[in-house]
Amino acid sequence: MADLITTDALRLAINVLRDVGESHKMPSGIELDDATAALHLDAAEALAVTLKDLQDLEGTPPHD
């Protein structure tokens, strides 16, 4: 297993949340209503802000 740092883990979580929000489907295939999909997109954006703050704090470059 690869050595992940916190910023890598957050980036992966953000990507999954965005995919779920955009597709309206959970990875298991369960369909989501608009409100739940929007909640996933909002969560992705909240984590994206946290990721940027963490990168600024650590001095690590963005990787988007």
GROMACS elastic network, one bead per residue, 0.5 to 0.9 nm:
[ bonds ]
;  ai    aj funct       b0    kb
    1     4     6  0.87257   500
    4     7     6  0.80355   500
    4     8     6  0.58622   500
    4     9     6  0.64981   500
    5     8     6  0.53425   500
    5     9     6  0.64620   500
    5    10     6  0.88262   500
    6     9     6  0.51322   500
    6    10     6  0.61778   500
    6    11     6  0.85727   500
    6    51     6  0.87908   500
    6    54     6  0.88118   500
    7    10     6  0.51050   500
    7    11     6  0.60878   500
    7    12     6  0.86430   500
    7    51     6  0.62717   500
    7    52     6  0.89265   500
    7    54     6  0.73880   500
    7    55     6  0.73102   500
    7    60     6  0.89354   500
    8    11     6  0.50999   500
    8    12     6  0.62674   500
    8    13     6  0.86932   500
    9    12     6  0.51739   500
    9    13     6  0.62412   500
    9    14     6  0.86231   500
   10    13     6  0.50507   500
   10    14     6  0.60671   500
   10    15     6  0.85858   500
   10    47     6  0.70182   500
   10    48     6  0.79114   500
   10    50     6  0.85503   500
   10    51     6  0.65400   500
   11    14     6  0.50788   500
   11    15     6  0.62241   500
   11    16     6  0.87652   500
   11    47     6  0.83642   500
   11    48     6  0.76577   500
   11    51     6  0.73675   500
   11    63     6  0.87224   500
   11    64     6  0.86361   500
   12    15     6  0.51393   500
   12    16     6  0.63447   500
   12    17     6  0.87039   500
   13    16     6  0.52013   500
   13    17     6  0.61826   500
   13    18     6  0.85946   500
   13    44     6  0.76834   500
   13    47     6  0.82524   500
   14    17     6  0.51538   500
   14    18     6  0.61041   500
   14    19     6  0.85503   500
   14    41     6  0.87650   500
   14    43     6  0.79424   500
   14    45     6  0.76304   500
   14    46     6  0.89844   500
   14    47     6  0.64528   500
   14    48     6  0.67184   500
   15    18     6  0.51494   500
   15    19     6  0.60945   500
   15    20     6  0.86103   500
   15    44     6  0.75005   500
   16    19     6  0.50799   500
   16    20     6  0.61585   500
   16    21     6  0.85538   500
   16    27     6  0.83941   500
   16    44     6  0.83320   500
   17    20     6  0.51616   500
   17    21     6  0.60994   500
   17    22     6  0.85639   500
   17    37     6  0.88838   500
   17    40     6  0.53602   500
   17    41     6  0.62765   500
   17    42     6  0.87957   500
   17    43     6  0.71122   500
   17    44     6  0.54714   500
   18    21     6  0.50269   500
   18    22     6  0.59719   500
   18    23     6  0.83843   500
   18    37     6  0.88882   500
   18    40     6  0.67099   500
   18    41     6  0.54390   500
   18    42     6  0.87720   500
   18    43     6  0.85620   500
   18    44     6  0.59392   500
   18    45     6  0.84993   500
   19    22     6  0.52353   500
   19    23     6  0.59322   500
   19    24     6  0.81244   500
   19    25     6  0.81882   500
   19    26     6  0.85567   500
   19    27     6  0.88041   500
   19    40     6  0.88482   500
   19    41     6  0.85211   500
   20    23     6  0.53035   500
   20    24     6  0.55459   500
   20    25     6  0.53163   500
   20    26     6  0.54785   500
   20    27     6  0.71633   500
   20    32     6  0.84847   500
   20    37     6  0.67029   500
   20    40     6  0.67719   500
   20    41     6  0.78996   500
   21    24     6  0.52852   500
   21    25     6  0.73468   500
   21    26     6  0.85206   500
   21    32     6  0.83973   500
   21    34     6  0.85618   500
   21    36     6  0.77579   500
   21    38     6  0.59788   500
   21    39     6  0.75091   500
   21    40     6  0.51532   500
   21    41     6  0.50878   500
   21    42     6  0.86694   500
   21    44     6  0.87291   500
   22    25     6  0.81070   500
   22    37     6  0.70602   500
   22    38     6  0.84332   500
   22    40     6  0.88023   500
   22    41     6  0.75611   500
   23    26     6  0.81768   500
   23    31     6  0.86390   500
   23    32     6  0.86627   500
   23    37     6  0.80249   500
   24    30     6  0.84647   500
   24    31     6  0.58103   500
   24    33     6  0.68332   500
   24    34     6  0.72523   500
   24    36     6  0.81004   500
   24    37     6  0.54031   500
   24    38     6  0.87705   500
   25    28     6  0.77037   500
   25    29     6  0.55149   500
   25    30     6  0.54506   500
   25    32     6  0.55386   500
   25    33     6  0.88875   500
   25    37     6  0.79457   500
   26    29     6  0.51964   500
   26    30     6  0.52147   500
   26    31     6  0.64865   500
   26    32     6  0.72335   500
   27    30     6  0.74305   500
   28    31     6  0.89979   500
   32    35     6  0.80229   500
   32    36     6  0.59530   500
   32    37     6  0.59508   500
   33    36     6  0.54824   500
   33    37     6  0.62044   500
   33    38     6  0.86279   500
   34    37     6  0.51191   500
   34    38     6  0.60514   500
   34    39     6  0.85774   500
   35    38     6  0.50847   500
   35    39     6  0.62044   500
   35    40     6  0.88322   500
   36    40     6  0.64381   500
   36    41     6  0.88039   500
   37    40     6  0.51922   500
   37    41     6  0.64617   500
   37    42     6  0.87469   500
   38    41     6  0.50141   500
   38    42     6  0.61146   500
   38    43     6  0.85454   500
   39    42     6  0.50275   500
   39    43     6  0.61292   500
   39    44     6  0.86050   500
   40    43     6  0.50362   500
   40    44     6  0.62026   500
   40    45     6  0.87220   500
   41    44     6  0.50162   500
   41    45     6  0.63165   500
   41    46     6  0.86979   500
   42    45     6  0.51258   500
   42    46     6  0.62224   500
   42    47     6  0.86717   500
   43    46     6  0.50457   500
   43    47     6  0.61986   500
   43    48     6  0.85088   500
   44    47     6  0.51802   500
   44    48     6  0.60704   500
   44    49     6  0.87841   500
   45    49     6  0.63876   500
   45    50     6  0.87100   500
   46    49     6  0.53284   500
   46    50     6  0.64918   500
   46    51     6  0.87700   500
   47    51     6  0.60166   500
   47    52     6  0.85871   500
   48    52     6  0.62312   500
   48    53     6  0.85973   500
   49    52     6  0.51584   500
   49    53     6  0.61936   500
   49    54     6  0.85747   500
   50    53     6  0.50513   500
   50    54     6  0.60627   500
   50    55     6  0.85496   500
   51    54     6  0.50611   500
   51    55     6  0.61083   500
   51    56     6  0.85561   500
   51    62     6  0.88578   500
   52    55     6  0.50615   500
   52    56     6  0.61126   500
   52    57     6  0.85405   500
   52    62     6  0.73998   500
   53    56     6  0.50750   500
   53    57     6  0.61144   500
   53    58     6  0.86044   500
   54    57     6  0.50003   500
   54    58     6  0.60560   500
   54    59     6  0.81936   500
   54    60     6  0.82509   500
   55    58     6  0.51438   500
   55    59     6  0.55733   500
   55    61     6  0.64899   500
   55    62     6  0.68000   500
   56    59     6  0.50237   500
   56    60     6  0.66298   500
   56    61     6  0.79444   500
   56    62     6  0.88066   500
   57    60     6  0.79108   500
   58    61     6  0.88837   500
   60    63     6  0.88917   500
